[in-house]
Amino acid sequence: MIYPVVLYGDPVLKKPAETVDFEQIDVKQLSEDMFETMYQASGVGLAAPQIGKSLRIFVIDSTPLDEDEGNEGIRRVFVNPEIVETEGDNWAFEEGCLSIPGIRAEVQRPPKITIEYQDENGKEHTETLKGMPARIVLHEYDHIEGVLFVDHVKGLKKRLMKGKLANISKGQVEANYRVKLPAKATRRA
C-alpha cells in the first residue's frame, strides 16, 4: 500500500515517535508499505511519521546513492533504533526530504555511527555504518525524534527558506507523489 507523504507543517513531524510494539503492529506489512511508498516517491529513506504514524520505525535503501560512489548500498528496516555512538568530523552534504519537497540544504553530520535496532522480525542488531548509509540513517532518525533537516540550517539560509516552508505548510507545493497536506492547509490549484 502506498501512503501519502505528510508535508511540512503537520504536527506529527515535530513530535518524538512512540516505541513500536510488535504484538500490536504488523511491522513486516508496515515496512513493506513504507518501502513501496519511498520507492514511488523516489526517496532513499522514509520514517513512519512521514506517513502520519508516530512510530519509531524507518526504512532506508542507500543503493541509488552508493552506486554512484562505487560502494554497495544497504536496504534496511530500523525498528526502535537508538544511536549509541557517532564518530569523526562532521561533513556537509546537501539533503532533501520527501516531507519538504523542493527544498534542499547542506547539513553537517558525522561520517560514522553505531546504531542498535530491531529488524522487521524483531531480531536485535548492533551495526556500524559510515558514509552515505550513516547520513541517511541520521536523517531518518531525526524524523522519529521530531527533528527535520531544516532544523539544522541556521542564519541567513534558514531565513531564506522560511517563505518556501510557509508555502508548503499552506499546501502551495508541487510533488510528483501523493502527499497529505497539514490539517489546516487548503490546496490551491
C-alpha positions as a printed Julia matrix, in Angstrom:
189×3 Matrix{Float64}:
  0.0    0.0    0.0
  1.35   3.39  -0.95
  0.71   6.04   1.7
  0.58   9.77   1.03
  3.64  11.58   2.39
  2.84  14.02   5.2
  4.06  17.53   4.41
  5.9   20.11   6.5
  3.6   21.83   8.96
  1.87  18.65  10.18
  2.39  18.23  13.95
  3.26  14.52  13.6
  6.59  15.56  12.06
  7.61  17.61  15.11
  6.96  15.21  17.97
  9.07  12.27  19.17
  7.59   8.98  17.96
  6.3    6.13  20.13
  8.03   2.78  20.66
  6.85   0.06  18.27
  5.06  -2.86  19.95
  5.45  -5.93  17.71
  2.34  -7.51  19.25
  0.11  -4.59  18.26
  1.55  -3.64  14.86
  2.19  -5.75  11.76
  5.75  -4.48  11.38
  6.5   -6.59   8.3
  3.49  -5.19   6.42
  4.16  -1.64   7.59
  7.81  -1.82   6.48
  6.82  -3.25   3.07
  4.31  -0.4    2.67
  6.96   2.12   3.7
  9.44   0.79   1.12
  6.73   0.88  -1.55
  5.83   4.48  -0.61
  9.5    5.52  -0.53
 10.27   3.98  -3.94
  7.16   5.53  -5.52
  8.37   8.93  -4.31
 11.98   8.27  -5.45
 13.33   8.53  -1.9
 16.2    6.75  -0.17
 14.68   6.82   3.32
 11.28   7.13   4.95
 10.26   7.35   8.59
  6.82   6.4    9.95
  5.96  10.0   10.97
  6.24  10.9    7.28
  3.22   8.69   6.58
  1.33  10.03   9.58
  2.28   7.27  12.03
  4.05   8.38  15.19
  6.13   5.19  15.48
  9.87   4.58  15.93
 10.45   2.85  12.61
 12.16   3.89   9.39
 13.39   2.26   6.21
 16.37   3.12   4.04
 17.81   1.99   0.73
 21.11   3.74   0.02
 21.74   1.73  -3.15
 20.94   4.55  -5.62
 23.39   6.94  -3.91
 26.09   4.42  -3.07
 26.24   3.01  -6.6
 27.27   6.49  -7.78
 30.21   6.32  -5.36
 31.15   2.74  -6.28
 30.01   1.33  -2.92
 27.47  -1.35  -2.19
 24.28   0.15  -0.79
 22.23  -1.14   2.11
 18.5   -1.75   2.38
 17.25  -1.99   5.96
 14.31  -1.66   8.31
 15.14   0.04  11.63
 12.63  -0.51  14.45
 13.02   1.17  17.85
 16.55   2.33  16.94
 18.99   4.07  19.25
 22.16   5.8   18.08
 24.83   4.64  20.53
 27.87   6.4   19.07
 28.88   8.91  16.41
 32.46   9.27  15.18
 34.52  11.59  13.04
 34.42  15.2   11.94
 31.08  16.39  10.6
 30.84  16.67   6.82
 28.44  18.72   4.76
 26.08  17.26   2.19
 23.02  18.72   0.51
 19.93  16.98   1.87
 16.31  17.0    0.85
 13.19  15.42   2.32
 10.02  13.91   0.91
  8.03  15.88   3.51
  9.64  19.14   2.36
  9.52  18.99  -1.46
 11.55  21.47  -3.45
 13.9   22.49  -0.64
 17.47  21.29  -0.25
 20.19  22.48   2.1
 23.63  21.49   3.3
 23.57  19.68   6.63
 26.58  18.76   8.75
 26.58  15.17  10.05
 29.21  12.77  11.42
 30.57  10.23   8.92
 30.28   7.15  11.13
 27.61   5.88  13.54
 26.85   2.83  15.62
 23.16   2.02  15.98
 21.17  -0.57  17.91
 17.81  -1.56  16.42
 15.36  -4.35  15.74
 14.62  -5.54  12.22
 11.14  -6.22  10.85
 11.19  -9.67  12.51
 12.04  -8.27  15.95
 15.64  -9.52  15.85
 18.09  -7.18  17.62
 21.14  -5.78  15.82
 24.08  -3.51  16.54
 25.65  -2.12  13.4
 28.29   0.44  12.49
 27.6    2.44   9.34
 29.68   5.03   7.54
 29.33   7.46   4.67
 26.01   7.77   2.89
 24.18   4.99   4.8
 25.15   6.7    8.08
 23.87  10.05   6.79
 20.55   8.6    5.64
 20.07   6.82   8.97
 20.8   10.05  10.88
 18.3   11.96   8.71
 15.58   9.34   9.3
 16.48   9.0   12.98
 15.92  12.74  13.31
 12.37  12.19  11.98
 11.47   9.78  14.8
 12.87  12.34  17.27
 10.68  15.13  15.83
 13.57  16.89  14.08
 13.63  17.91  10.4
 16.73  18.57   8.3
 15.75  22.25   8.04
 16.1   22.46  11.84
 19.85  22.04  11.31
 20.0   25.05   8.99
 20.84  28.35  10.67
 21.18  32.05   9.96
 20.57  33.6    6.57
 19.99  30.25   4.86
 17.19  29.47   7.3
 15.6   32.89   6.8
 15.77  32.49   3.01
 13.83  29.22   3.15
 11.19  30.48   5.6
  8.79  31.6    2.84
  9.07  28.3    0.97
  8.41  26.39   4.19
  5.35  28.54   4.88
  4.05  27.8    1.39
  4.49  24.05   1.89
  2.59  24.22   5.17
 -0.23  26.03   3.34
 -0.35  23.34   0.64
  1.24  25.55  -2.02
  3.65  22.92  -3.26
  4.18  20.53  -6.13
  5.32  16.94  -5.73
  5.32  14.02  -8.16
  3.99  11.66  -5.46
  0.9   11.55  -3.24
  1.03  13.99  -0.35
 -1.08  14.71   2.69
 -1.42  18.38   3.47
 -1.15  19.67   7.02
 -4.55  19.72   8.73
 -5.08  23.49   8.34
 -3.83  23.7    4.74
 -6.1   24.08   1.77
 -4.66  23.15  -1.57
 -4.64  25.77  -4.31
 -4.91  24.54  -7.88
